[in-house]
Amino acid sequence: MIPYTPPGAATNIPVIDLTGSFEPGPARDETAAAIHRACRETGFFYVSGHGVALDLVTKQIEAAHRLFALPDDAKQAVHISNSPYWRGYQGPGAQKLDEGSPADHKESYSIACDLPEDHPWVVEGVPGQGPNQWPEGLPGFQEQMLAYQSEVIELGRHLMGLLACSVEVDYDYFADGLSDPQCGVRLLRYPPQPEDAPENMLGAGAHTDWGSITILLQDGSPGLEVRNADGDWILATPIEGTFVINIGQMMERFTGGIYKANMHRVRNGVPDKARYSVATFFELEPKYRMGVAPTCLEAGAEAPEFGRTIAEHIEQMSQASYAAN
């Protein structure tokens, strides 16, 4: 268990403007350098100028409100237990991200790339592959979710290129894993923190993310807290028009540990209002095995082999987070 202590003020999570980074040139190099600094210091940064339309972003938060406002029987009809592919709804207490702490105080609903069951990448029990479960009674919901997912996939591809550049390898380094990337979109609702909550019960317990990058859309309510390189907890205050980006365990591996998949958690401290967010987990193709960038190896060293594919690694971590509950 990682005991809860209040965070300090958010003073060192940078906002990185991507506007000039979509074409090769000095602006891309400057953006990659800014990402390098952020990944060394916190593993988190905001991005603006990302190209995702404000209207689409606004409607995505609205989609989360609509989904969680459904009657309980409608949510249970698409419960994750009905899906062998880890898709659908989960109620409060379903997941425990910080082993030794109480279960997380949140609701969630997840989709990923909507692959047919006969697709060669679909493996029963592996998160991120297979058909989605769609709730009834929400006109336009599916279309909104898929439109948002499509836009964030393009942003994810670009961010992977910038992360490659940030350690001085080619922008196209990950090209053979980006044709059909995995992209899980998870709607989240964090109820107000109960006054009589058990010790260290949070909306999401302290954890690192398992994959490559997470692209987080926040509503206007605070709650995300990040641990920086000094070990201090800081608030990731919502900034309109931005996403929060954090790197996961695959990026830590890619850089040979130069970048860290840093701890973060969520605690809704607003007493009378739920917090909504949308976490997009962007991954390379399921069969991809993450190597170490040649620029991140000591002179003469060989890159260590990684036995698991990305899909296998995420499955193992998912199983652990639910088994802990």
C-alpha positions as CSV (number, residue, x, y, z in Angstrom):
1,M,0.0,0.0,0.0
2,I,1.2,3.5,-0.8
3,P,-0.2,5.7,2.0
4,Y,-2.1,8.8,0.9
5,T,-0.5,12.2,1.7
6,P,-1.8,15.4,0.1
7,P,-0.2,16.7,-3.0
8,G,1.7,19.9,-3.4
9,A,1.0,22.7,-5.9
10,A,1.2,21.9,-9.6
11,T,4.2,23.9,-10.7
12,N,6.2,21.6,-12.9
13,I,3.9,19.7,-15.3
14,P,4.7,21.5,-18.6
15,V,2.2,22.4,-21.4
16,I,3.8,21.4,-24.7
17,D,2.3,23.0,-27.9
18,L,2.3,20.5,-30.7
19,T,1.3,23.0,-33.4
20,G,4.6,23.1,-35.2
21,S,5.5,19.4,-34.7
22,F,3.4,17.8,-37.5
23,E,6.1,18.4,-40.1
24,P,9.8,17.8,-39.9
25,G,12.0,20.7,-39.0
26,P,13.2,22.8,-36.0
27,A,9.8,23.1,-34.4
28,R,9.5,19.3,-34.3
29,D,13.0,19.1,-32.8
30,E,12.1,21.6,-30.1
31,T,8.9,19.8,-29.3
32,A,10.8,16.5,-28.9
33,A,13.3,18.2,-26.6
34,A,10.5,19.5,-24.5
35,I,9.0,16.0,-24.3
36,H,12.4,14.6,-23.3
37,R,12.7,17.1,-20.4
38,A,9.1,16.3,-19.2
39,C,9.6,12.6,-19.3
40,R,12.8,12.9,-17.3
41,E,11.2,15.1,-14.6
42,T,7.6,13.8,-14.2
43,G,6.7,11.3,-17.0
44,F,3.7,13.6,-17.5
45,F,3.0,16.6,-19.7
46,Y,0.0,18.5,-21.2
47,V,-0.4,18.9,-24.9
48,S,-2.1,21.8,-26.7
49,G,-2.3,22.4,-30.4
50,H,-3.0,18.7,-30.8
51,G,-5.5,19.0,-33.7
52,V,-8.5,17.2,-32.0
53,A,-11.5,19.4,-32.4
54,L,-12.9,21.1,-29.3
55,D,-16.5,20.0,-30.3
56,L,-15.5,16.4,-30.4
57,V,-13.8,16.6,-27.0
58,T,-16.8,18.4,-25.5
59,K,-19.1,15.7,-26.8
60,Q,-16.9,13.0,-25.4
61,I,-17.3,14.2,-21.9
62,E,-21.0,14.5,-22.5
63,A,-20.9,10.8,-23.7
64,A,-19.5,9.9,-20.3
65,H,-22.2,11.7,-18.5
66,R,-24.9,10.0,-20.6
67,L,-23.4,6.5,-20.1
68,F,-23.1,6.7,-16.4
69,A,-26.6,8.2,-16.0
70,L,-28.1,5.1,-17.4
71,P,-30.2,2.9,-15.1
72,D,-28.2,0.2,-13.3
73,D,-29.8,-2.6,-15.3
74,A,-28.8,-1.0,-18.6
75,K,-25.2,-0.7,-17.4
76,Q,-25.2,-4.2,-16.1
77,A,-26.4,-5.4,-19.5
78,V,-23.0,-4.4,-20.9
79,H,-21.0,-5.5,-17.8
80,I,-17.4,-6.5,-18.5
81,S,-18.1,-10.0,-17.2
82,N,-20.2,-10.6,-20.3
83,S,-17.2,-10.0,-22.5
84,P,-14.3,-12.4,-22.9
85,Y,-12.4,-9.4,-24.3
86,W,-12.5,-7.1,-21.2
87,R,-14.9,-4.6,-22.8
88,G,-17.8,-2.9,-21.1
89,Y,-19.0,-1.5,-17.7
90,Q,-17.5,-1.9,-14.3
91,G,-19.0,-0.5,-11.1
92,P,-17.3,0.9,-8.0
93,G,-14.9,-1.5,-6.2
94,A,-14.2,-3.6,-9.3
95,Q,-10.5,-2.8,-9.6
96,K,-7.6,-2.3,-7.1
97,L,-4.7,-0.5,-8.6
98,D,-2.7,-0.1,-5.4
99,E,-2.3,-3.6,-3.8
100,G,-2.9,-3.4,-0.1
101,S,-5.3,-0.4,-0.3
102,P,-9.1,-0.6,-0.6
103,A,-10.6,-1.1,-4.0
104,D,-10.9,1.9,-6.3
105,H,-13.9,4.2,-5.9
106,K,-14.9,4.6,-9.5
107,E,-17.1,3.5,-12.4
108,S,-15.8,2.8,-15.8
109,Y,-16.8,1.7,-19.3
110,S,-14.3,0.6,-21.9
111,I,-14.1,0.0,-25.6
112,A,-11.1,-0.7,-27.9
113,C,-10.6,-1.4,-31.6
114,D,-13.8,-3.2,-32.6
115,L,-12.4,-6.3,-34.2
116,P,-14.5,-9.2,-35.3
117,E,-14.1,-12.5,-33.4
118,D,-12.5,-14.2,-36.4
119,H,-9.7,-11.5,-36.7
120,P,-6.3,-13.1,-36.3
121,W,-5.4,-10.7,-33.4
122,V,-8.5,-11.6,-31.3
123,V,-7.6,-13.9,-28.4
124,E,-10.2,-14.6,-25.7
125,G,-9.2,-13.1,-22.4
126,V,-6.7,-10.6,-23.8
127,P,-7.6,-7.0,-23.2
128,G,-7.8,-4.7,-26.2
129,Q,-8.9,-7.1,-28.8
130,G,-12.3,-8.3,-30.0
131,P,-15.9,-6.9,-30.3
132,N,-17.1,-4.0,-28.1
133,Q,-20.3,-4.1,-26.0
134,W,-22.6,-1.1,-26.8
135,P,-25.3,0.0,-24.4
136,E,-28.9,0.4,-25.6
137,G,-30.9,3.7,-25.3
138,L,-28.1,6.1,-26.1
139,P,-28.6,7.4,-29.7
140,G,-25.3,8.5,-31.3
141,F,-23.2,7.2,-28.4
142,Q,-21.4,4.5,-30.5
143,E,-20.7,7.0,-33.3
144,Q,-19.3,9.5,-30.9
145,M,-17.0,6.9,-29.2
146,L,-15.7,5.7,-32.5
147,A,-15.1,9.2,-33.9
148,Y,-13.2,10.2,-30.8
149,Q,-11.2,7.0,-30.9
150,S,-10.3,7.6,-34.5
151,E,-9.0,11.1,-33.8
152,V,-7.0,10.0,-30.7
153,I,-5.4,7.2,-32.7
154,E,-3.9,9.7,-35.0
155,L,-2.7,11.8,-32.1
156,G,-1.2,8.7,-30.5
157,R,0.7,7.8,-33.7
158,H,2.2,11.3,-33.8
159,L,3.1,11.2,-30.1
160,M,4.9,7.9,-30.6
161,G,6.9,9.6,-33.4
162,L,7.8,12.5,-31.1
163,L,8.8,10.1,-28.3
164,A,11.2,8.4,-30.7
165,C,12.6,11.7,-31.7
166,S,13.0,12.7,-28.0
167,V,15.7,10.0,-27.7
168,E,17.3,10.9,-31.0
169,V,16.0,8.0,-33.2
170,D,13.9,8.5,-36.3
171,Y,10.3,9.7,-36.2
172,D,9.3,6.5,-38.0
173,Y,11.0,4.2,-35.6
174,F,7.7,2.6,-34.5
175,A,6.3,2.4,-38.0
176,D,6.1,-1.4,-38.1
177,G,3.9,-1.3,-35.0
178,L,1.6,1.5,-35.9
179,S,-0.4,0.3,-38.9
180,D,-3.2,-1.1,-36.7
181,P,-2.4,0.1,-33.2
182,Q,-4.4,-0.9,-30.1
183,C,-6.5,1.9,-28.7
184,G,-8.6,1.4,-25.6
185,V,-10.9,4.3,-24.7
186,R,-12.2,4.2,-21.1
187,L,-14.8,6.5,-19.7
188,L,-14.4,7.1,-16.0
189,R,-16.7,8.5,-13.3
190,Y,-15.3,9.2,-9.8
191,P,-18.0,9.8,-7.2
192,P,-17.3,12.3,-4.4
193,Q,-14.9,10.9,-1.7
194,P,-17.1,9.5,1.1
195,E,-16.5,11.1,4.5
196,D,-16.3,7.7,6.1
197,A,-14.0,6.2,3.4
198,P,-11.7,3.5,4.6
199,E,-8.0,4.5,5.0
200,N,-6.3,5.1,1.7
201,M,-9.4,4.5,-0.4
202,L,-9.1,6.6,-3.6
203,G,-10.8,6.9,-6.9
204,A,-7.8,5.2,-8.5
205,G,-5.0,4.0,-6.3
206,A,-1.4,4.9,-6.9
207,H,-0.1,3.0,-10.0
208,T,1.9,3.2,-13.1
209,D,0.4,2.6,-16.5
210,W,1.2,-0.7,-18.2
211,G,1.6,0.2,-21.9
212,S,3.1,2.9,-24.1
213,I,1.2,6.2,-23.6
214,T,-2.0,7.3,-22.0
215,I,-3.9,10.3,-23.4
216,L,-6.2,11.7,-20.8
217,L,-9.1,14.0,-21.3
218,Q,-10.3,15.7,-18.0
219,D,-13.4,17.6,-17.2
220,G,-13.1,20.7,-15.1
221,S,-12.8,18.9,-11.8
222,P,-9.4,18.4,-10.1
223,G,-8.4,15.0,-8.9
224,L,-5.4,13.6,-10.9
225,E,-2.3,13.7,-8.8
226,V,1.2,12.8,-10.2
227,R,4.4,11.9,-8.4
228,N,7.4,13.8,-9.8
229,A,11.1,12.8,-10.1
230,D,11.7,14.1,-6.5
231,G,9.0,11.9,-5.1
232,D,6.6,14.8,-4.4
233,W,2.9,14.5,-5.3
234,I,1.6,17.4,-7.5
235,L,-1.8,18.2,-8.8
236,A,-2.5,17.9,-12.6
237,T,-5.0,20.7,-12.7
238,P,-7.4,20.5,-15.7
239,I,-6.4,22.9,-18.4
240,E,-9.1,23.6,-21.1
241,G,-8.1,22.5,-24.6
242,T,-5.4,20.1,-23.5
243,F,-4.8,16.4,-22.9
244,V,-2.6,15.1,-20.2
245,I,0.0,12.6,-21.6
246,N,1.8,10.1,-19.5
247,I,4.2,7.4,-20.4
248,G,3.8,3.7,-19.4
249,Q,6.0,0.8,-18.7
250,M,6.7,0.1,-22.4
251,M,8.2,3.6,-22.8
252,E,10.3,3.0,-19.7
253,R,11.6,-0.2,-21.4
254,F,12.1,1.6,-24.8
255,T,14.4,4.1,-23.1
256,G,16.3,1.6,-21.0
257,G,14.9,3.3,-17.8
258,I,15.9,6.8,-18.8
259,Y,12.2,7.7,-18.8
260,K,10.1,6.4,-15.9
261,A,6.5,5.3,-15.9
262,N,5.7,7.5,-12.9
263,M,3.1,6.9,-10.2
264,H,-0.2,8.7,-10.4
265,R,-3.6,8.4,-8.6
266,V,-7.0,10.0,-8.6
267,R,-8.8,11.4,-5.6
268,N,-12.0,13.4,-6.1
269,G,-11.9,16.0,-3.3
270,V,-15.0,17.9,-4.4
271,P,-17.6,17.0,-1.9
272,D,-20.8,17.2,-4.0
273,K,-19.8,16.6,-7.6
274,A,-18.6,13.5,-9.6
275,R,-15.4,13.8,-11.7
276,Y,-15.5,12.6,-15.3
277,S,-12.5,11.8,-17.5
278,V,-11.6,9.8,-20.6
279,A,-8.4,7.7,-20.6
280,T,-7.2,6.5,-23.9
281,F,-4.5,3.8,-23.7
282,F,-2.6,3.9,-27.0
283,E,-0.5,0.8,-27.8
284,L,1.5,-0.6,-30.7
285,E,0.2,-3.6,-32.5
286,P,-0.5,-6.6,-30.1
287,K,2.3,-8.8,-31.4
288,Y,4.9,-6.0,-31.1
289,R,7.8,-6.7,-28.8
290,M,9.2,-3.5,-27.4
291,G,13.0,-3.1,-27.8
292,V,15.4,-0.6,-26.3
293,A,16.3,2.4,-28.5
294,P,19.9,2.1,-29.7
295,T,20.6,5.6,-28.4
296,C,19.6,4.5,-24.9
297,L,22.1,1.6,-24.7
298,E,25.6,1.9,-23.2
299,A,28.4,1.7,-25.7
300,G,28.8,-1.8,-26.9
301,A,25.8,-3.1,-25.0
302,E,23.2,-5.4,-26.6
303,A,19.5,-4.7,-26.1
304,P,17.9,-7.2,-23.7
305,E,15.3,-9.5,-25.2
306,F,11.6,-8.9,-24.2
307,G,9.9,-12.2,-24.0
308,R,6.3,-11.0,-23.9
309,T,4.4,-9.2,-26.6
310,I,2.7,-6.0,-25.7
311,A,-0.7,-7.8,-25.6
312,E,0.7,-10.4,-23.3
313,H,2.2,-7.9,-20.9
314,I,-1.0,-5.9,-20.7
315,E,-3.0,-9.0,-20.1
316,Q,-0.7,-10.0,-17.2
317,M,-0.9,-6.6,-15.6
318,S,-4.7,-6.5,-16.0
319,Q,-5.1,-9.9,-14.4
320,A,-3.0,-8.8,-11.5
321,S,-5.0,-5.6,-10.9
322,Y,-8.3,-7.4,-10.7
323,A,-7.0,-10.5,-8.8
324,A,-5.7,-8.1,-6.1
325,N,-9.3,-7.1,-5.3
